[in-house]
Amino acid sequence: MANFCTNCGSPLKPEYRFCPGCGTAVAQDKVTIREDGKGGLIFDVPEGTTVTISDAPPFGKTD
């Protein structure tokens, strides 16, 4: 399971304190994103955490 920046979607290593893609401080509470096996994503977030999903293209897409 990988962790991703909640601001830009860049992959994050556990030791990162700031996102290498956008510089946003990495929250201490972990948000993980995993595939559901049906083409969708499941966001695992701590209770009380707000996740904002934008209409930006998926991370890594250039078309």
Secondary structure, DSSP 8 states (H G I E B T S, - for coil): -EEE-TTT--EE-TT-SB-TTT--B--SS--EEEE-SSS-EEEE--TT------SS--TT---
